[in-house]
């Protein structure tokens, strides 16, 4: 069995977050969805649990970070091309997200990102074939 990752993020408005990420092309597992949470499918082994702040509080004894003021996490996803990176950032901005930096071209890697409706940072990268090889 492959290891799966479930990133848990607190959101202020679950319906708005679902609409935002749906516009970016993501789908959701209805088996893990109710009025307090949803499971966004990123890939076969990567999922993002979007949880209302009240639901999120049941999982942690700590205060919830306001991601618009402090960085709690930086999520980095690979894309199939430079164009896919730019397309996703454009869709995010059109849906109410924002950019926090300019695109970065390092030759072997191209990166750009956005902040979602709650301020979480999503970095998107395209790496040229062969840029990362098993050591």
MIKOLMI-915086 format. One line per field, with one value per residue (C-alpha): residue number from 1; residue in three letters; x, y, z. Coordinates in nm, 3 decimals, m for minus. Layout:
N
vexvo	c(NUM;...)
lonu	c(ALA;...)
u	c(X;...)
v	c(Y;...)
w	c(Z;...)
END
This chain:
135
vexvo	c(1;2;3;4;5;6;7;8;9;10;11;12;13;14;15;16;17;18;19;20;21;22;23;24;25;26;27;28;29;30;31;32;33;34;35;36;37;38;39;40;41;42;43;44;45;46;47;48;49;50;51;52;53;54;55;56;57;58;59;60;61;62;63;64;65;66;67;68;69;70;71;72;73;74;75;76;77;78;79;80;81;82;83;84;85;86;87;88;89;90;91;92;93;94;95;96;97;98;99;100;101;102;103;104;105;106;107;108;109;110;111;112;113;114;115;116;117;118;119;120;121;122;123;124;125;126;127;128;129;130;131;132;133;134;135)
lonu	c(UNK;UNK;UNK;UNK;UNK;UNK;UNK;UNK;UNK;UNK;UNK;UNK;UNK;UNK;UNK;UNK;UNK;UNK;UNK;UNK;UNK;UNK;UNK;UNK;UNK;UNK;UNK;UNK;UNK;UNK;UNK;UNK;UNK;UNK;UNK;UNK;UNK;UNK;UNK;UNK;UNK;UNK;UNK;UNK;UNK;UNK;UNK;UNK;UNK;UNK;UNK;UNK;UNK;UNK;UNK;UNK;UNK;UNK;UNK;UNK;UNK;UNK;UNK;UNK;UNK;UNK;UNK;UNK;UNK;UNK;UNK;UNK;UNK;UNK;UNK;UNK;UNK;UNK;UNK;UNK;UNK;UNK;UNK;UNK;UNK;UNK;UNK;UNK;UNK;UNK;UNK;UNK;UNK;UNK;UNK;UNK;UNK;UNK;UNK;UNK;UNK;UNK;UNK;UNK;UNK;UNK;UNK;UNK;UNK;UNK;UNK;UNK;UNK;UNK;UNK;UNK;UNK;UNK;UNK;UNK;UNK;UNK;UNK;UNK;UNK;UNK;UNK;UNK;UNK;UNK;UNK;UNK;UNK;UNK;UNK)
u	c(0.000;0.132;0.152;m0.122;m0.112;m0.409;m0.338;m0.593;m0.676;m0.917;m1.148;m1.385;m1.655;m1.662;m1.903;m1.690;m1.373;m1.535;m1.645;m1.294;m1.114;m1.377;m1.300;m0.934;m1.035;m1.036;m1.304;m1.424;m1.498;m1.864;m1.798;m1.593;m1.805;m2.067;m2.153;m1.831;m1.571;m1.484;m1.207;m1.047;m0.876;m0.539;m0.409;m0.432;m0.245;m0.283;m0.592;m0.675;m0.934;m1.103;m1.254;m1.468;m1.286;m1.521;m1.447;m1.074;m1.070;m1.174;m0.841;m0.599;m0.550;m0.381;m0.528;m0.603;m0.358;m0.494;m0.313;m0.366;m0.135;0.097;0.223;0.110;0.202;0.323;0.175;0.380;0.235;0.401;0.239;0.283;0.407;0.489;0.158;m0.026;0.138;0.033;m0.317;m0.378;m0.253;m0.478;m0.779;m0.702;m0.680;m1.001;m1.174;m1.080;m0.732;m0.421;m0.058;0.216;0.518;0.625;0.687;1.033;1.224;1.529;1.589;1.533;1.232;0.951;0.742;0.454;0.183;m0.127;m0.301;m0.649;m0.954;m0.825;m0.465;m0.311;m0.012;m0.013;0.319;0.306;0.618;0.710;1.043;1.211;1.238;1.549;1.576;1.522;1.675;1.676;2.001)
v	c(0.000;0.342;0.608;0.864;1.220;1.408;1.779;1.938;2.307;2.527;2.735;3.016;2.926;2.566;2.628;2.914;2.704;2.412;2.647;2.800;2.466;2.322;2.613;2.505;2.158;1.961;1.709;1.596;1.260;1.270;0.985;1.227;1.536;1.696;2.050;2.069;1.910;1.781;1.572;1.735;1.487;1.614;1.283;0.911;0.946;1.314;1.463;1.794;1.797;2.135;2.175;2.450;2.629;2.475;2.125;2.197;2.300;1.946;1.817;2.055;2.208;2.511;2.829;2.830;3.043;3.329;3.238;3.589;3.720;3.429;3.137;2.807;2.588;2.611;2.344;2.270;2.071;1.971;2.047;1.891;2.210;2.577;2.656;2.441;2.640;2.971;2.842;2.730;3.062;3.253;3.045;3.097;3.476;3.482;3.287;3.534;3.413;3.627;3.596;3.666;3.676;3.682;3.363;3.220;3.068;2.871;2.702;2.346;2.455;2.705;2.811;3.040;3.027;3.171;3.223;3.072;3.241;3.176;3.282;2.933;2.933;2.695;2.686;2.524;2.397;2.245;2.064;1.978;1.604;1.468;1.763;1.529;1.186;0.918;0.932)
w	c(0.000;m0.093;0.174;0.137;0.262;0.400;0.445;0.680;0.632;0.825;0.608;0.699;0.444;0.324;0.034;m0.101;m0.069;m0.254;m0.534;m0.550;m0.579;m0.814;m1.051;m1.035;m1.156;m0.833;m0.735;m0.394;m0.235;m0.126;0.120;0.332;0.281;0.502;0.614;0.822;0.594;0.250;0.102;m0.203;m0.433;m0.554;m0.688;m0.621;m0.291;m0.202;m0.042;0.123;0.398;0.399;0.746;0.889;1.168;1.427;1.295;1.271;1.639;1.737;1.603;1.775;2.118;1.956;1.817;1.445;1.250;1.041;0.720;0.584;0.860;0.940;0.735;0.878;0.583;0.226;0.001;m0.311;m0.600;m0.925;m1.260;m1.605;m1.773;m1.729;m1.897;m1.642;m1.361;m1.516;m1.594;m1.236;m1.095;m1.338;m1.237;m0.868;m0.909;m1.119;m0.840;m0.567;m0.471;m0.499;m0.596;m0.342;m0.571;m0.935;m1.135;m1.073;m1.366;m1.254;m1.590;m1.470;m1.262;m1.308;m1.009;m0.929;m0.668;m0.516;m0.186;m0.160;m0.010;0.344;0.272;0.249;0.014;m0.282;m0.469;m0.814;m0.988;m1.320;m1.329;m1.656;m1.724;m1.558;m1.317;m1.025;m1.049;m0.783;m0.591)
END
